[in-house]
Amino acid sequence: MIDRRLFTHFDWGFLLLVLLIAGIGVVNIASATASYHTTGIPYYAKQIYWVIGGIFLIVTLCSFDYHILEDLSWWAYGVLMFLLVVVLVVGRSSMGATRWLNLGFFSFQPSELMKIVIVMVFARYFTEKAELTGLGFRDLLYPFLIIIGPVLLIMKQPDLGTAMLVFLVASSILMFVGIRLSTLVSIVLGAIPAFFLAWHFHLRDYQKERLLNFLDPERDPLGSGYHIIQSKIAVGSGGFLGKGFMQGTQSQLHFLPEQHTDFAFSVFSEEWGFAGCLVVMVLYFSLIFWGLNVAKKCNDRFGKLLAVGVTAMLFWHIMINIGMVIGIFPVVGVPLPLFSYGGTSMITSMVGAAILLNIQMRRFMF
Amino acid sequence: MKEISYVRDNSGSNGNLFWLSVVVAAMFFLLLMRLLYLQVLKTGSYQDLSESNRLRTVPVAASRGTVFDRNGKVLVGNRPSFSVTVIPQEIKDKNLIIERLSRFLGVDRAELMEKWEKGKGRAKYFPVILASGITRDQLEIIEENQLSLPGVDIQMHPVRDYPNGVLASHLLGYLGEMSEKEMDSDQYSEYNPGDYIGKSGIERSWEKELHGSDGGRQLEVDALGRVLKTVSEELPTVGESLVLTIDLDMQKKAEEAFGDQAGAAVAMDVNSGEILTFVSKPDFDPALFAEGLSPKQWKEYVADTRHPLENKALKGQYPPGSTFKIVTALAGLEEGLVDEGSTVSCNGSFSLGNTTFKCWNKRGHGSVNLRKALRESCDVYFYKLGDRLGIDRIAYYAKKLGLGSPTGIGLEHEKAGMIPSTEWKEKRYKTKWLRGETISCAIGQGYVLATPIQLASMIATVANEGTIYRPHLVKRVLDPEGRVIKEFQPEIITRSNGIKSSSYRLVKQGLFEVVNEPGGTGGMARLYEVKVAGKTGTSQVVKLRGKSGYLPYQYRDHALFVAFAPYEKPEVAVAVVVEHGLHGGSSAAPIAAKILRQYFEEKGVIKKPVPVKNENSSAEEAGTSDSGAAPQEPGQTEQNEGLMND
């Protein structure tokens, strides 16, 4: 099954890029958690384990043809829908939201995997409906039905960030496939009243607070506006060259919330300044463009759609997380791929990277 | 397994990919611009915010300067005060901690709970004071049980300490927390809110010197407000110390002599104006103010009809009574209306128009010359002299002796007393001065008022024959290391007030006789080792003509005594006022004697009595040697000392 040609086509450069970002992430986590009083394995070491696990995952996944995902997509969709329901019923509560499922050896968030599964399902759907371009309302009905279940279940947890990501990733694929301009305009116009209805009936108080505080963080500087304010102070006070490794006062003195996970980039900005941020932004930009390039070079429709979807997933994570850290996006719990501490996030990102590598190395297979 | 299908896709959908790429690039660019804005353009203000996040400045209170007596004994010092504090956020089981603290401190649970809740509203991780000013015993118990009181801390700050208790409380003054109004004033611009400042007495007048300047500690705190380390520390500067002119032992003697009587006593160095003793009774306990007076205690002080918070030596304005006869006598001599030999006949009363002014001795003093008039305090002599002088000439000499205006002792709110004149009455009441009014003024009644400090200054001026020194309380200002910063020299207000020495001498002779001759009214001030000269006085509180016998306290006359010693070469002058003490000779003179005795004992002129028991020796001696009380005259009562019938 493993073709020798595959090794020669494997893009080592991209793997290096992924590991470079993850490596910077590990160093940053070491600083972010330096002031934590933990016993046992330090956070950065655990993150290293996840990275190593991710490498194995990449190697393993790359040895299978990605078309296996086409077959698995609906099964995976069904299983994850089931797990999302299970999470709601028995899931472990964490940070006021029920997101985690304890599998004994480790806990994971089904919603994280759902992002990839939605990409798989959409890729398969639009591969089968290859004739569809310039989507109209009628064409959007089926994709809408596919995502509405997961989105509602994830919002119910409640995990607004992931629900939004699922929606954004799906939308990105639809945009790639192409939506009729009139339809797009109608959707946007219809979304506005829908937003106010949702505001009224569906959003939790803390979610409303976050949105309001995003618009005006000063309205509750010690409450929910605190995160945005402190993060902006951390980023801004970093200046051009930063305060130096482990020298960030905002992080070392715990003014930053969740600084090794969602606000890891805030720690990095404070300690490495604009110069460091520029480097990381260039790396992420390269990552995304490499992903888009994979899509462009791929001659297989399923692979193309898959590559676009996975790239979109990584892209939106980056945008939402960094946008949140620098105060141009509301605080939603979205980690920075490869960079934030956390097994689920790391595995999801690595799976994404593996899929892109897989598509890239098999582009000459036919 | 199903055959893997590769769907070749060469449709133009890569066109959308181009637009997606444009969107991606644009959004990355947007993030980068935002980073540039925060980290390069606005970094300054964010760095400031980050610093103020990190650093907290805590003022460190400076110890106030020490106040010493003239011999270097401490009048007011400082002691550490310990408070029990908690950081509510660090305590898991609030009820348990409250319960234990309540048991260890012996304080009511509700009280601790109330303070806890009140303090909790402040900044996070800010210590809340649950009990302040705890005793050593309480401190020890808390420290021993520190392990069972997690999150409970002890804080120390300096507070005023009064080693002599209530001694000289009016002079020293009390402290209080700076009010909002004071906080806004320029004088306290560098103070921190909550600072304690002098509110009265020396503490207030010398606030600038005594206060010192607070230090500050810059602490690095984490997001929860927990203190991690001290970044920088500016030590507080201890206030400057004062060496007063007060003699602690004389002060003690004087206050003992007062017992629980109300009034004031001032002793002054005749040749420098230094105040040696400054008593105002009843007193208050300044220690109760040191850490904030309880409202209940404040109410008690304010409601007390004997006014324990009032500085009577400084602000008490009393009719000087017969002590004022010194002024009338000097005026008569200076104006040539009387001389040593001229006599007046006293038959017990003096009539002017329809009004009869009685002498205190109804039987009359017979033929009276100036010395006898002073010695026996004959009222008729001074009625007649006053009538001849007229009020304006009396006022002229009273003012020459420093009466009628504040002495400038350097304490706030000093009262001016009152020396009336025809001009004053026309201005004040728009009516003409009545001849009869001069008669009562001539013996220090009517409109005439003087403060004890003025009386002391007056008698000192008589003693040194015309030099008015500014009464003052501070000899030296010392820096915290004890080096002299400022030394105060005696300040002469008037070197010679124009009254002839011969006049002074004659009056002084009379005053000597008051204390030392048979028939003198001030025999109880006599010291056998040192010659004392003085004048008794009784000032009417209410007019109760013809009534005698028992009077309620608040209607009783004030007793006064002014004196100086030694007669030949005066060194020290004393003025004593005993409120409602009835007779100057019996209640004020013994106090003056005790103060003078202490003065001369310290100088070695009088040997200290060997047995400890005999602390009232002078008074007892005087009491036993001078027998019997004299008859009283309403309105103008004087104690008549024994031996007068010899």
Chai-1 contact restraints between the chains, C-beta under 6 A:
chainA,res_idxA,chainB,res_idxB,connection_type,confidence,min_distance_angstrom,max_distance_angstrom,comment,restraint_id
A,H67,B,I4,contact,1.0,0.0,6.0,A-B,restraint_1
A,T127,B,V7,contact,1.0,0.0,6.0,A-B,restraint_2
A,F176,B,N16,contact,1.0,0.0,6.0,A-B,restraint_3
A,G178,B,N16,contact,1.0,0.0,6.0,A-B,restraint_4
A,I233,B,Y46,contact,1.0,0.0,6.0,A-B,restraint_5
A,I233,B,L49,contact,1.0,0.0,6.0,A-B,restraint_6
A,I233,B,S50,contact,1.0,0.0,6.0,A-B,restraint_7
A,V235,B,L38,contact,1.0,0.0,6.0,A-B,restraint_8
A,G236,B,L38,contact,1.0,0.0,6.0,A-B,restraint_9
A,G236,B,K42,contact,1.0,0.0,6.0,A-B,restraint_10
A,G236,B,T43,contact,1.0,0.0,6.0,A-B,restraint_11
A,G236,B,Y46,contact,1.0,0.0,6.0,A-B,restraint_12
A,S237,B,Y46,contact,1.0,0.0,6.0,A-B,restraint_13
A,S237,B,Q47,contact,1.0,0.0,6.0,A-B,restraint_14
A,S237,B,S50,contact,1.0,0.0,6.0,A-B,restraint_15
A,G238,B,Q39,contact,1.0,0.0,6.0,A-B,restraint_16
A,G239,B,Q39,contact,1.0,0.0,6.0,A-B,restraint_17
A,G239,B,T43,contact,1.0,0.0,6.0,A-B,restraint_18
A,F240,B,V40,contact,1.0,0.0,6.0,A-B,restraint_19
A,T249,B,S50,contact,1.0,0.0,6.0,A-B,restraint_20
A,T249,B,R54,contact,1.0,0.0,6.0,A-B,restraint_21
A,Q250,B,S50,contact,1.0,0.0,6.0,A-B,restraint_22
A,L253,B,R54,contact,1.0,0.0,6.0,A-B,restraint_23
A,L253,B,D222,contact,1.0,0.0,6.0,A-B,restraint_24
A,L253,B,A223,contact,1.0,0.0,6.0,A-B,restraint_25
A,H254,B,D222,contact,1.0,0.0,6.0,A-B,restraint_26
A,H254,B,A223,contact,1.0,0.0,6.0,A-B,restraint_27
A,F255,B,N53,contact,1.0,0.0,6.0,A-B,restraint_28
A,F255,B,A223,contact,1.0,0.0,6.0,A-B,restraint_29
A,F274,B,L35,contact,1.0,0.0,6.0,A-B,restraint_30
A,F274,B,Q39,contact,1.0,0.0,6.0,A-B,restraint_31
A,F274,B,V40,contact,1.0,0.0,6.0,A-B,restraint_32
A,C277,B,L35,contact,1.0,0.0,6.0,A-B,restraint_33
A,M281,B,L32,contact,1.0,0.0,6.0,A-B,restraint_34
A,F285,B,F28,contact,1.0,0.0,6.0,A-B,restraint_35
A,I288,B,V24,contact,1.0,0.0,6.0,A-B,restraint_36
A,L292,B,S21,contact,1.0,0.0,6.0,A-B,restraint_37
A,K296,B,N14,contact,1.0,0.0,6.0,A-B,restraint_38
A,K296,B,L17,contact,1.0,0.0,6.0,A-B,restraint_39
A,D300,B,Y6,contact,1.0,0.0,6.0,A-B,restraint_40
A,R301,B,V7,contact,1.0,0.0,6.0,A-B,restraint_41
A,R301,B,D9,contact,1.0,0.0,6.0,A-B,restraint_42
A,K304,B,D9,contact,1.0,0.0,6.0,A-B,restraint_43
A,M319,B,M27,contact,1.0,0.0,6.0,A-B,restraint_44
A,I322,B,L31,contact,1.0,0.0,6.0,A-B,restraint_45
A,I326,B,R34,contact,1.0,0.0,6.0,A-B,restraint_46
A,I328,B,R34,contact,1.0,0.0,6.0,A-B,restraint_47
A,F366,B,Y6,contact,1.0,0.0,6.0,A-B,restraint_48
